[in-house]
Amino acid sequence: MKIVLGIDEAGRGAVVGPLIIAGAMFHEKDLQKLKALEVRDSKELSRKKREELEEKIKELAVDFVVVSISASKIDEMRSIKNLNRIEIDYMADIIKTLRPDKVTVDSPEANTEKIKNEIIGKLGELKVEVVSENYADKKYPEVSAASILAKVVRDRSIKALEKKLNVEIGIGYPSDERTIKFLKEVLEKQKSFPEFVRKSWITSQRVKGEKNQKKLDHFFVKDEGSED
């Protein structure tokens, strides 16, 4: 009986907080049990449902790994490689740690064959059947399970930040108005972004640029007023 591994992430596009990559490994015969639990892409489930499924997934799993990559670490690594390559490195590390017979990954880009070959190239002599597909979290229960583990950890990390700072952050994505409001307020108070904000993201650079522009506008207005 094969042992199969699913890998997925949460927080890839976020501007605040970590990127979480999870691997969940099961006996192939237990995949039907995962389906019976109604595991799905984490984005299709409520927070309460994800948390309910988390422990059930862990109980059924042969093993699992959840890796948290901080915002500052992402900024550092992006100076030498893009986000897809970063994900591939961590995926390969998870595979080498858990050593399944087969792994299915949710491909971070459209060229799934390229992702598959890059992962295989990083496994050295380890022989593993690798499947790379877009939307794998919707098609394969082991990947759905990994997506749930990753999302639960990501959500908790944001909630912990909100509690520590006593402020609403939202979901941490550029599309969330609460997150943009938070970025503007924290920049105003601290003059620079804290380590849990991805400074290399276009969104954070734009917010910082807008703040600097306001400073310049204010300076020129005051300067023109003094000349009168």
C-alpha positions in Angstrom: 0.0 0.0 0.0 1.5 3.3 -1.1 2.1 6.2 1.3 1.0 9.5 -0.4 1.8 13.0 0.5 0.0 16.2 -0.3 1.6 19.7 -0.1 -0.1 23.1 -0.2 0.5 26.6 1.1 -1.4 29.5 2.8 -0.4 33.1 2.7 1.4 33.1 -0.6 0.1 36.5 -1.7 -0.2 38.1 1.7 1.6 41.3 2.5 1.4 40.7 6.3 2.5 37.6 8.1 4.1 34.3 7.2 3.9 32.0 4.3 2.9 28.6 5.6 3.7 25.4 3.6 2.2 22.1 4.9 2.7 18.5 4.0 0.2 15.8 5.1 1.0 12.1 4.5 -1.5 9.2 4.5 -1.8 5.5 3.6 -3.4 5.4 0.2 -6.3 3.3 1.6 -7.1 6.2 4.0 -7.8 8.7 1.3 -11.4 7.6 1.2 -11.6 8.4 4.9 -10.4 11.9 4.1 -13.1 12.3 1.6 -15.7 11.0 4.1 -14.5 13.8 6.5 -15.4 16.2 3.6 -12.0 17.8 3.4 -11.9 20.4 0.6 -9.8 23.3 -0.5 -9.4 25.3 2.7 -10.8 28.5 1.1 -14.1 26.7 0.6 -14.4 26.0 4.4 -15.3 28.2 7.3 -12.7 28.9 9.9 -14.7 26.8 12.4 -14.8 23.9 10.0 -11.1 24.1 9.2 -10.3 24.0 12.9 -12.6 21.0 13.4 -10.9 19.1 10.6 -7.4 19.9 11.7 -7.3 17.4 14.5 -9.1 14.7 12.5 -6.6 15.1 9.7 -3.6 14.9 12.1 -5.1 11.7 13.7 -5.5 10.1 10.3 -2.2 11.1 8.9 0.9 8.9 8.9 2.9 12.1 9.5 2.7 15.8 8.7 4.9 18.8 8.5 4.0 22.5 8.8 6.6 25.1 7.9 6.3 28.8 8.7 8.4 31.2 6.7 8.4 34.7 8.2 7.9 37.9 6.2 11.4 39.0 6.9 12.8 35.7 5.6 10.7 35.9 2.5 12.1 39.4 1.8 15.6 38.2 2.3 15.2 35.2 0.0 13.4 37.2 -2.7 16.6 39.2 -3.2 18.1 36.0 -4.8 15.1 34.0 -6.1 11.4 34.4 -6.8 8.5 33.1 -4.7 7.9 30.1 -6.9 11.5 28.9 -6.4 11.3 29.5 -2.7 8.2 27.3 -2.5 9.9 24.6 -4.6 12.8 24.5 -2.2 10.5 24.0 0.8 8.4 21.5 -1.0 11.5 19.4 -1.7 12.6 19.7 1.9 9.2 18.4 3.1 9.4 15.5 0.6 12.9 14.6 1.8 11.8 14.7 5.4 8.7 12.6 5.0 9.9 10.3 2.2 6.5 9.2 0.7 6.0 6.9 -2.2 4.0 9.6 -4.1 3.6 13.3 -3.6 1.0 15.6 -5.1 1.7 19.4 -5.0 -0.5 22.4 -5.7 1.7 23.9 -8.5 2.6 27.6 -7.8 2.6 28.3 -11.6 0.8 27.3 -14.8 3.7 25.3 -16.2 3.1 22.3 -13.9 5.6 20.1 -15.8 8.4 22.6 -15.1 7.5 22.6 -11.4 7.4 18.8 -11.3 10.9 18.6 -12.9 12.4 21.2 -10.6 11.1 19.3 -7.5 12.5 16.0 -8.8 15.8 17.7 -9.5 16.1 18.7 -5.9 15.4 15.2 -4.5 18.7 13.7 -5.3 18.7 9.9 -5.2 15.3 9.8 -3.5 12.8 8.1 -5.8 9.3 9.6 -5.4 6.5 9.8 -7.9 5.7 13.5 -8.2 2.4 14.9 -9.4 2.2 18.7 -10.0 -1.2 20.2 -10.9 -3.0 23.5 -10.7 -5.9 23.5 -8.2 -4.7 20.2 -6.8 -6.3 21.3 -3.5 -9.7 20.9 -5.2 -8.9 17.5 -6.7 -6.8 15.5 -4.3 -7.9 14.9 -0.6 -4.3 14.7 0.6 -3.6 18.2 -0.9 -6.9 19.5 0.6 -5.8 18.2 4.0 -2.5 20.0 3.6 -4.2 23.2 2.6 -6.4 23.0 5.8 -3.3 22.5 8.0 -1.5 25.4 6.4 -4.5 27.8 6.6 -5.3 27.0 10.3 -1.7 27.9 11.2 -1.7 31.0 9.1 -5.0 32.2 10.6 -3.6 31.7 14.1 -0.5 33.6 13.4 -2.5 36.6 12.2 -4.8 36.4 15.2 -1.8 36.2 17.5 -0.4 39.4 15.9 -3.7 41.2 16.4 -3.8 40.2 20.0 -0.2 41.3 20.6 -0.7 44.6 18.9 -4.3 45.1 20.0 -5.2 46.2 16.5 -7.3 44.7 13.6 -5.1 43.5 10.7 -7.7 41.6 8.7 -6.6 38.7 6.6 -3.3 40.3 5.7 -3.8 40.4 1.9 -3.6 43.5 -0.3 -7.3 43.0 -1.3 -8.4 43.6 2.4 -9.2 47.2 3.2 -8.5 46.5 6.9 -5.0 45.3 6.0 -4.3 48.4 4.0 -5.6 50.6 6.8 -3.4 48.7 9.2 -0.3 49.2 7.0 -0.9 52.9 6.8 -1.4 53.3 10.6 1.6 51.2 11.6 3.8 53.1 9.2 2.5 56.4 10.6 3.3 55.3 14.2 6.6 53.5 13.7 8.0 55.4 10.7 9.0 52.0 9.1 7.3 48.6 8.6 7.8 46.0 11.3 9.4 42.6 10.5 6.1 40.8 10.0 5.3 43.0 7.0 6.7 41.9 3.6 8.6 45.0 2.6 9.5 43.7 -0.8 5.8 43.5 -1.8 4.5 46.1 -4.2 1.6 46.9 -1.8 3.9 47.9 1.1 6.1 49.8 -1.2 3.1 51.7 -2.6 1.8 52.5 0.9 5.3 53.8 1.9 5.5 55.8 -1.4 2.2 57.4 -0.7 3.2 58.4 2.8 6.5 59.9 1.5 4.6 61.8 -1.2 2.3 63.3 1.4 5.3 64.5 3.3 6.7 66.1 0.2 3.3 67.7 -0.6 3.2 69.1 3.0 6.7 70.4 2.7 6.1 72.3 -0.5 2.8 73.7 0.7 4.5 75.0 3.9 7.4 76.3 1.8 5.2 78.2 -0.6 3.3 79.7 2.3 6.4 81.0 3.9 7.4 82.7 0.7 4.2 84.7 0.7 
